[in-house]
Structures are given as structure tokens and as C-alpha cells.
């Protein structure tokens, strides 16, 4: 993800800055997706594993990145509270 673009992006709901989700967080998220445990804010299941994602500063919300394009739609956000082993930092 381009650093200049990342510096401009923020969570559409909380306006918190976003960062690229680290490998540990991505692994925990994809493990839960594989187990069918992840739902988006609009209550639809996230069924496809993610190759890249952005996370809010407080690490409570994740947004997927598809083909290098962040999907910053509030209804498609993924709450990390639903992931038992999501790393705090």
C-alpha cells in the first residue's frame, strides 16, 4: 500500500487513522474466516481469506484491501472483537 495514500485514509465511522494489518493479525483473521466465524458489520459472512487489510488505530475494526484498493465501507467493516485470538498489538 502506498504510504502517501495510507496517510490520507481514515475509518469512515470513527475517523481514526488506519494502518496496514500486520502478519500476526492477518493470520488470526484468516484463521477465523476459514472457520466460518467472521461477519461483516452488515451481518454477512466474510468467506474469502484476505491478502491485505487495514486496521484502525485502536485495532477494533478491520477493512479489507482488494487488488490494492481499500474497501472503506462501514457496512463491510470487520469487528475484531469477534476474533478470540486477535493480537492486541
TATA-V675927 format. One record per residue. N is the residue number from 1. RES is the residue in one small letter. PHI is phi in radians with two decimals (none if undefined). Layout:
N|RES|PHI, N|RES|PHI
This chain:
1|x|none, 2|x|-1.14, 3|x|-1.06, 4|x|-1.12, 5|x|-1.15, 6|x|-1.04, 7|x|-1.12, 8|x|-1.55, 9|x|-1.45, 10|x|-2.61, 11|x|-1.12, 12|x|-1.19, 13|x|-1.67, 14|x|-1.74, 15|x|1.16, 16|x|-1.27, 17|x|-1.17, 18|x|-1.98, 19|x|-2.36, 20|x|-1.17, 21|x|-1.18, 22|x|-1.21, 23|x|-1.05, 24|x|-1.10, 25|x|-1.15, 26|x|-1.12, 27|x|-1.12, 28|x|-1.10, 29|x|-1.11, 30|x|-1.16, 31|x|-1.09, 32|x|-1.16, 33|x|-1.09, 34|x|-1.07, 35|x|-1.52, 36|x|1.29, 37|x|-1.80, 38|x|-1.95, 39|x|-2.15, 40|x|-1.42, 41|x|-1.04, 42|x|-1.48, 43|x|1.30, 44|x|-1.54, 45|x|-1.30, 46|x|-1.57, 47|x|-1.79, 48|x|-1.70, 49|x|-1.09, 50|x|-1.82, 51|x|-1.62, 52|x|-2.67, 53|x|-2.69, 54|x|-2.00, 55|x|-2.26, 56|x|-1.22, 57|x|-0.99, 58|x|-1.46, 59|x|1.08, 60|x|-1.67, 61|x|-2.38, 62|x|-2.11, 63|x|-2.11, 64|x|-1.35, 65|x|-2.11, 66|x|-2.03, 67|x|0.91, 68|x|1.41, 69|x|-1.94, 70|x|-1.17, 71|x|-1.74, 72|x|-1.72, 73|x|-1.87, 74|x|-0.97, 75|x|-1.25, 76|x|-1.87, 77|x|-1.18, 78|x|-2.04, 79|x|-1.38, 80|x|-1.33, 81|x|-1.06, 82|x|-1.38, 83|x|-1.84, 84|x|-1.06, 85|x|-1.94, 86|x|-1.26, 87|x|-1.18, 88|x|-1.19, 89|x|-2.64
